[in-house]
Amino acid sequence: MKYFLPLIIAISIFINPLNTFAEELILAGGCFWCLEHDLESLKGVNFVQSGYSGGDLQNPTYENHEGHQEVVLVDYDSQLVTLPEILKLYFRNIDPLDGKGQFCDRGDSYRPVIFFKDTTEESDSINAIVSASNELHVPLEKISVELKSKGQFWLAEEYHQDFAERNELKYKFYRFSCGRDQRLDKLWGDNARSTNHWNE
């Protein structure tokens, strides 16, 4: 009996090695279409899903998710990419100075939030905030990304998933008209949307 559990673990690793080192992270940074698209290109990320989190409302929908933020759930292989690397790319795809929304999207639903599950994730998130503050040459208190304990993730409607791929023209028009990339370029310069080393 004492060999049963290790045997089950070994079999599960053999059958599905992808999930062995899988971790999940929930991030809010404005429109979930954009954040999903920006983060899923990172090597080591298995998949990214759009959804809602942060509030108390049960079974939120796009029409009614009051109290929740639009978020993405990032499923990643911790052997291939680290949490600090994901957080660096996250920061360079948002405006961390804007705590009242993101780009053309305003209001509580679009506030930037990092949802941490434990003290390690909280510490990595704080370090990323400090690095962003240093790179942008702004005081720490100007970084308006909230850190919040991880709660339930509610998957968004099917038509929101992989929106950038399934609705390429509509997505590009939205992203341009919202001024997302224009603001990122102004804010981050050559490091916008990149995984370059932090400039500190």
N, C-alpha and C positions, 0 to 999 in steps of 0.2 A: 504493500500500500504506500510505503514511503517513497517509492520510485514512480508512483502514478502521476503526480503533478509535474515533475520534471519531464516525464515522457510526453505528457500532453503539450507542454510548452515547446518541446523540441519538434513535435509533429506540426504544431501551428506555425512555427518559424519556417519549417520546410515547405509547408503547403502555401503559405502566404507571407513571404519574407518582407514584402513592402510595408506591412503594418507593424512589424516588429519594433521599429524605432519611430513610429508615427507619433507626432505631437500635434496639438491643436492650439490655435491662438485666435482670439476674437478682437477685431480692430474696427473702430469707426473713424471715418475720414471723409465725410461728405457723401456724394452719390456712390452707392455700392456698385453700380455698373463699372465705374472708373477704377475704384480700388481693387475690385476683383480682377479686372483686366491687367492692372499694373503689377499686381503681386504674383499672378499665376505664371508669369514668364520667368520667375526666379528658379534657377536650378535647385532641385531638392524639394520644391513645393509639389506635393502630390495633386492637390486640387484646391480650389477656392470656391466657396459658396456664398451667395448673397442672402442676407436675412435681417433679423431684428433682435436687439438685446438691450438690456440696461433698465427696462421698465418693469412694472408689475402687471400690466395688462396681459391676460391669457389669450393665446391664439391670435396675435396681432396680424393685421393684413396691411397691404399697401395703403388702402383707403383709411384704415384706423390702426395706427401704431403709437398712439399718444403715450408719452413717457419713455418710449424706446428710441434708440438711435438706429439709423440704417447702418448695418455692420457687414463685415465679411468674416467668415470662418476659414482660417488658413490651416490646412492639413499638410504637415511637412515631415520630411525624413530628417531627424536630428543627427544622423550620420553624414548627411550631405550638406546641410545648411543649418546655421545656428540661429537662435533667437535674436541675438544682437544684429546679425546680418539682415534678418527680416525687418527688424525695427528701423534699421538705417534706411532701407528702401521705402518703408512706410512713411517715415518723416519727409523724405525727399519727394514724395508724391502728394503731400498735403501742405497746407499753410498752417504751421503750428502757432502762428501769432494770432489766429482768428478763432476765438472760442465761442462765437455766436453763429457759426455756420461754416461753410466752405465754398469759396468762389461765389457763383451766383445763387447757390442754394443756402437759404437763411433759416434759422430756427433751431430748436432743440434737437430735432431729428438728425441734423447734419453736423453737430458738434464733434470735434475729434476726441476720441476716448480710446485708451488701451485698457483692455480687461485682463487682469492678471489672475492666475489660479493659485499662486503660492509666493513665498518670499523671494525665491530665485527669480521668478518672472517679474516681480515688483522691482527688485534690485536692478535687473537688466533694463527695465523700462526707465527707471530713474537715471541710469547711466546714459541712456539714449537721449533723454531730455537735456542732460548736461552737455552732451556732445553737440546736440543741435543748437543749443544756446551759444556755445563757443564758436561753432562754425558760422552762425548768423551774426555774431558779434552783438548779441542783445542780452540784457540782464535775464537771469533765470526766471524771474517772475513774469516776463513777457511771453514765455512759452505757455500757451493756453490749452495744452493737451491734458485732459483729465485722466487720472489713474483710478480705476474702479475694480472692485473685486468681481471676478467672473460669475455671471449668472447663467440662466438658461438661454440657449441660442434657438431662435425660431426661424426655420427655413422660409425664405420668401417664396412667392408664387413662381411657378415653373417659367413663366415668360420673362422673369427677371434674371434667370440663370444664364450665364454665358451670353449676356445681351450684346456685348461688343462684337462677338463672332457671328451671332445670328442676325444682327441688325447693323451691319457695318456702317452703312451710310448715315443712318439715323444717329448712331452712336458718335461718329466723327463730327457730325453737325452739332450735336448737343455739346460735346466736349469743347469744340472751338467756340461756340457761341457763349458758353459759360465762362470762358476765359481761364480755364484751368491751367493749360500749359503755358500761357502767357505769364500768368502769375508765378508759376513754378520757376520759369526761366529767370524772371526778375529777382525772385527770392534766393534761389539756390545757384544760379549761374551754371557753370559747367557740370556741377554735381546734381542738377535737377534730374530726377528719375533714374539715378545711377546708384551703383553699389561701391563707388570709389571710397577710399579711406576718408574718414572724417578729417576735415581741416580744422585743427584745434591749435 
